[in-house]
Every structure is written in structure tokens, then in C-alpha cells.
Amino acid sequence: MRYRQAHYVRDVLRLVLVAALPFPALAQTPPAPAEVPAPAEAEEPILPDDQFEARLPKMEGADPAGPLPTIDSWLDAQMPTGAATELPAATEPAAEQELAQPLPALNSVTVPANVADDADPDAKLPDIRYATSIEGFGKTGLEDAFRAESALIDGKGKADTAAMVQARGQEDEALAVRLFHSEGYYDATALASLDQAGDGTLKAVISVTPGKRYKIGTIVITAGPTVPPTLVRDSLPLQTGDYIVAANVEGAEANVALKLPETGYPFAKVGERDILLDGATVTGDYRLPVDVGPRGTFRAITTSGDKQAFGADHMEVIRRYRPGDLYDSRKVDDLRKALVATGLFSSVAVEPVRTGEAGPDGTEYVDLAVEQEAGPPRTLAGEVGYGTGQGFRAEGTWTHRNLFPPEGALIAGVVAGTQEQGVSGIFRRANAGKRDKTFQAGALINHQKYDAYEAFTAGLNISWARQSTPIFQKRWTYSYGAEVLLSNEQTTIDPATGQNKRLTYFIGAVPVQVGYDRSNDLLNPTKGFRANIRVSPEASLQGNVSPYVRGTLDLTGYYPVSDGLVIAARTRLGTISGVSRDDVAPSRRIYAGGGGSVRGFGYQELGPKDVNNDPIGGRSVNEFAVEGRYRFGNYGAVAFVDAGQVYDSAIPKFSDMRYGVGIGGRFYTNFGPFRADIAMPINRQPGESKFALYIGIGQAF
């Protein structure tokens, strides 16, 4: 027991003495790594026992075997008489005092930037530069497609951080695998890595391993009975041994979804495919479920909607099928397009509806449900143009497209120009009793004053026509009708003297026109051709009746040299037969020159002239034009050569031709190109303009 007490006191004092010794190096020198002492060697004491015993305070009168005194009584015994017994307050180390202080506010903390003192703190750090290397595509033919979509290549070798380069590499890994899978390389792998060159630049490497390319194995289609029995399989253009190409598989399934409704199955649905891959044979067995639904035939049309332009009875006129015909989705699409072409709907949808009623040949009757919402029926339109010899001409129209349902339109027009003024009114009914047949009746009052004549005209006209529209550009078009005109005109009665006289003509005509169109666009054709012939038997009553026939043949062709360059050509032949020129009202004679004729000359400027050099018109014409049209984006440029002449004879002579050359600009819009042309005549004659300017909408021809 004494041994334990004595050693206890010794240990306590030894700790006190050690703590009191100064160790200035401890705060600066980090502790050495701990080592495991050798077991055979004894630890050297900090203070030898004899020195330690000598420094112990004498414990006089203490019983070594008795209990130890308290620390307070022991300390009192060691203090001099009268000295204070309180220990000095402990002083905390400076580091601990600093830790005890309250934390500063967050907005007062600043982090020193690792930039020079004079650097701009808002300056952008330099970009990370990297090079891209692509390896392993070989002869798969997919490298170009990969490069077109690669995030690394799209970054153009620059990134804000190396982490961004790494992220782009991971995107390209997924892209490469996705591309390979789409072409049947289902074992393909891709790995993106970053290497750093000696100069510090990064190199991003995309390394791919395509693996083997899988082919289609067995093809199994699960479907109900059809007519003919092989309809579904014949509609799926996939064969055993074909590579499993995603686009081909999806296209084949889309073909099934397209062909079935076209051949009598309006409610057919293609299910989700299943391809089971076999790595041993490098094939994939293909399975496709198809719900063909009932085979259907057309029956009736129903319509609904809060605002209806017209009812189902008029839609029955527009449709191209007959009730009882086998269902064909192409005829449904045609009906929807025809409804849109009326211009009377803000929205219209056509969907087949099951009736559950048996039709012919084991089919089921199918109704068509038309959901319609009528659009605004009124339209304001305008057109402005300028032509040398014709001056400025502005035309405006107000149209109510459905004032007399169904599709009964009223059109009011006004023309205001420097050399033409007039008003007109037209009633027009589209799809009048038959699809694509238009009936029109109109009246006009017009004044024209040109160098060739001045005319005050009133007229009535009526016609039936089948014409093209921007939605339905028809191959064959036609029109026929009748018109009567009462015209008071100033005419030259003696070209040698230039003597004029005002005469009144009563004119009746029965025009017929037939057109054939194989061009690819109504307003801006780039390939194909058009042909149009117009014949109008007429009679002019001015003193006596003078019957005659006006005829015109127009041919135009378009040839695309490249994606941006088109060569266009035009010819026109015209004649008036059965009467002399002087017996034809000046406004009904043939003229040439101007924007729609021979550019480089003023309006109606070519042909016979009187002594005052004013045109007097003729009975025949021939015109030719060649134009090169180059388009870049929404803009275009043209260069052209026009030629033509008007003759007093009834048959064109193709002699004494006049030529005009010029250039022009085009601005392409949704409704057609805006046109501006400038041209000059070759071998200009006295009285002819040095150049002519033409502005309008649409190509010249």
C-alpha cells in the first residue's frame, strides 16, 4: 500500500514538474510519427529516481503508513506564513483565446484570389483547349453521323473546365453506342478518355468497338384474319437476313399502320415489337402484334362544332368516295384537305367512327365525324404594282367568303392607278353542285387611259371553272362562260394622220380555256411545264356586226440546273381571225410589251404605231423569254432576255423581233416571291424608254 501511495505522489509531482518545464519547440515542431518500441529495451526515465527523490519536499511528522493529506492542506503547509493561499489564475494559450472569440459575420469574410494584385477580378479565365481523336469506326459508315452530333466536336476544341470536356466525352460515349445500336451493332462499346500532352493541352479520345452486326432471324406476326390473308405480311417490308436497322424496322411498321387503313381497316393498331437477340448466331428473332380491327366501308358524314361553316350535306358534295365503297384513309385525307381549301375553318378534323352495323361483304359501316370550327369569313386584300407605260396600280378587295352558305362569297373590288380606275362586284360559289366546280357572276365599271387607247367600259360576265388552288394544284383546269361589254373608246381611225375618234362598241364573247399543268408549284415553280390555250368567239357591234375569234397559246417550262439555279422559258402565240383590225375595239386588240410580256419596253409599246408613235394594236403576236433564277435563302437574283413583236396580220410572222435584257431581285415570302425587275431595250427606237421598271408579286411567268 505504501508503495502504491509513494509512487502515486511521485507520479503526480513528476507531471507537475514536467508541465512547468519550458518547451518552446513543441509549438513549432510537429510530432514525430509514432514508433513501436523494441520489446527488449527499457524506456529511459525523464528524471532519474535519485534526483527525483532529492527534490521531493520533506514530509516531516507524516506517517508513511497513514492516510494522505488533502491537497489543500498540503499546499497550505508549503506556503510562507501570511501569504495568500489563492493560486494565480490560469492563463489560456493565445490560440485558445482566439478560438474563444465570437465568429465574424459571413459577409465580412473574404477569400484571397489566386491572381495577381493588378488583375481584373471580372476577367474570364482562359479556356481549356483540347483536341479530339475518334478511333474504331472503321468501315461501319457511322463516323460522319457521329461527328455531326458529337458534343466534343461541337465544342470546337474549347471548354471552360476540364470537367466540361469530360462531360462531353461521356455524352459522346452514349451517342456512339446509340448510333451503333441503331444500325444493328448491339455488342458495341465506347470509351472516352482524356490524355494530357507535354505542352499541357488535353486530348479527348473516343475509342469504339463495333462488334458484330446482327441480322433479322425469324419474323412472326400475330394478327387477325384479313382480306387478302397476307395483307399484313405484305405490308411489312422486312426480310430474314436483313440487318436490324432501327430506321428500317420503324419504317416497315409505319408502312403497316399506313397500308391497313388504305385497304379497308380504319381502326388497325400496330403493337410493340419484340426482338430477341442471340449472340451465338448474331441474329434477332422479330415478333410484331397487330390488331387489325373490323374491315369497313364508308357510310355517312356527321359534323359537330359550336360555330359551323356549313353542314354535312355540303360535305357529301365535296367527298370523292361513294357510300358503300371500301374504306380508304387517302380519301379521308382528301376530304380534310378539301375542307381546309375552302378557307372557312379555323380548325377542322375528320375521324372514322365505328357504327357496329354490318355492311356489304362482311364489312362494318364506318361514319366520318367532322369536328369543325368556323373561322373569320371576311378578308381584306391588296396588291400594288408599277410598270413603265402602265404606271402605278393598286387593287384592293373585300371578301365575305360565306355570305351565302355554303361557300357563297361576295367580293367587292376597287382599282386605283395613274392610268386605270374601276370598281367591280363578284358573286362566287365554290364546289357548286360538284367538287372543284366554281360558278361566278360579276359586274364591272372601268376606265383605262393608255397611249394605245382610252376606254370607259361597263360589263357583265358569268362563268364556270375548275381552277388550281395553293392546296390543290390540279393537272387539268378549264373555264367557260359568257360576257357582254359596253365600251366607249377613243381610237385612231387613220394611222397616217393620227386622227382619233371616239366610238361606242357593244361586245359579246363566249370564252373557253383549257390548261395543263405539270409544274411543281403554283406561285414559284422550279421544274415541269405548263400549257394553256384560250379561244374566245366574239362579236363586235359598232354600226354593223363583226364576228371574229381570239386565240392564245401559252407554254412555259422550268428546268432545275442545281438546288439554287433554275432556267425558265416562255412562249406565247396569239391571233385574231375573221375581221380586220379596225373593226375590233381598241381594248380587244392584241398588244405586247410590259412586265407580263416583253420586258424592256413600256406597257403595250410594241407593234404597229400611228404617226404620233402611239401603239394601235394588231391581230397577232409572238413572244419568247428565257430567265435564269438563282436563289440564296429568302433572296434571289434573276437575269433574263425577252423577245417579241405584234403584227397587223392574223398569223404571227416571227420577224422584226424586238429584244429586251435585264436583271431583277426576288424576296421570297410565304405567299410567293416579291419581284422587282429592271430591263432595257436592245436597239432602242425613238420614243422608247431607256429602261423599264416592273414591281409585283409572283414570278414573271
C-alpha positions, 0 to 999 in steps of 0.5 A: 500500500505504501508503495502504491501511495509513494509512487502515486505522489511521485507520479503526480509531482513528476507531471507537475514538474514536467508541465512547468518545464519550458518547451518552446519547440513543441509549438513549432515542431510537429510530432514525430510519427509514432514508433513501436518500441523494441520489446527488449529495451527499457524506456529511459526515465525523464528524471532519474529516481535519485534526483527525483527523490532529492527534490521531493519536499520533506514530509516531516511528522507524516506517517508513511503508513497513514492516510494522505493529506488533502491537497489543500492542506498540503499546499497550505503547509508549503506556503510562507506564513501570511501569504495568500493561499489563492493560486494565480489564475490560469492563463489560456494559450493565445490560440485558445483565446482566439478560438474563444472569440465570437465568429465574424459575420459571413459577409465580412469574410473574404477569400484571397484570389489566386491572381495577381494584385493588378488583375481584373477580378471580372476577367474570364479565365482562359479556356481549356483547349483540347483536341479530339481523336475518334478511333474504331469506326472503321468501315461501319459508315457511322463516323460522319453521323457521329461527328455531326452530333458529337458534343466534343466536336461541337465544342470546337476544341474549347471548354471552360473546365476540364470537367466540361470536356469530360462531360462531353466525352461521356455524352459522346460515349452514349451517342456512339453506342446509340448510333451503333445500336441503331444500325444493328451493332448491339455488342458495341462499346465506347470509351472516352478518355482524356490524355494530357500532352507535354505542352499541357493541352488535353486530348479527348479520345473516343475509342469504339468497338463495333462488334458484330452486326446482327441480322433479322432471324425469324419474323412472326406476326400475330394478327387477325384474319384479313382480306387478302390473308397476307395483307399484313405480311405484305405490308411489312417490308422486312426480310430474314437476313436483313440487318436490324436497322432501327430506321428500317424496322420503324419504317416497315411498321409505319408502312403497316399502320399506313397500308391497313387503313388504305385497304379497308381497316380504319381502326388497325393498331400496330403493337410493340415489337419484340426482338430477341437477340442471340449472340451465338448466331448474331441474329434477332428473332422479330415478333410484331402484334397487330390488331387489325380491327373490323374491315369497313366501308364508308357510310355517312358524314356527321359534323359537330362544332359550336360555330359551323361553316356549313353542314354535312350535306355540303360535305357529301358534295365535296367527298370523292368516295361513294357510300358503300365503297371500301374504306380508304384513309387517302380519301379521308385525307382528301376530304380534310384537305378539301375542307381546309381549301375552302378557307372557312375553318379555323380548325377542322378534323375528320375521324372514322367512327365505328357504327357496329352495323354490318355492311356489304361483304362482311364489312362494318359501316364506318361514319366520318365525324367532322369536328369543325370550327368556323373561322373569320369569313371576311378578308381584306386584300391588296396588291400594288404594282408599277410598270413603265407605260402602265404606271402605278396600280393598286387593287384592293378587295373585300371578301365575305367568303360565306355570305351565302352558305355554303361557300357563297362569297361576295367580293367587292373590288376597287382599282386605283392607278395613274392610268386605270380606275374601276370598281367591280362586284363578284358573286362566287360559289365554290364546289357548286353542285360538284367538287372543284366546280366554281360558278361566278357572276360579276359586274364591272365599271372601268376606265383605262387611259393608255397611249394605245387607247382610252376606254370607259367600259361597263360589263357583265360576265358569268362563268364556270371553272375548275381552277388550281388552288395553293392546296390543290394544284390540279393537272387539268383546269378549264373555264367557260362562260359568257360576257357582254361589254359596253365600251366607249373608246377613243381610237385612231381611225387613220394611222397616217394622220393620227386622227382619233375618234371616239366610238361606242362598241357593244361586245359579246364573247363566249370564252373557253380555256383549257390548261395543263399543268405539270409544274411543281408549284403554283406561285414559284415553280422550279421544274415541269411545264405548263400549257394553256390555250384560250379561244374566245368567239366574239362579236363586235357591234359598232354600226354593223356586226363583226364576228371574229375569234381570239386565240392564245397559246401559252407554254412555259417550262422550268428546268432545275440546273442545281438546288439554287439555279433554275432556267425558265422559258416562255412562249406565247402565240396569239391571233385574231381571225375573221375581221380586220383590225379596225373593226375590233375595239381598241381594248380587244386588240392584241398588244405586247410589251410590259412586265407580263410580256416583253420586258424592256419596253413600256406597257403595250409599246410594241407593234404597229404605231400611228404617226404620233408613235402611239401603239394601235394594236394588231391581230397577232403576236409572238413572244419568247423569254428565257430567265435564269433564277438563282436563289440564296435563302429568302433572296434571289437574283434573276437575269433574263432576255425577252423577245417579241413583236405584234403584227397587223396580220392574223398569223404571227410572222416571227420577224422584226423581233424586238429584244429586251435584257435585264436583271431583277431581285426576288424576296421570297415570302410565304405567299410567293416571291416579291419581284422587282425587275429592271430591263432595257431595250436592245436597239432602242427606237425613238420614243422608247424608254431607256429602261423599264421598271416592273414591281409585283408579286409572283414570278414573271411567268 
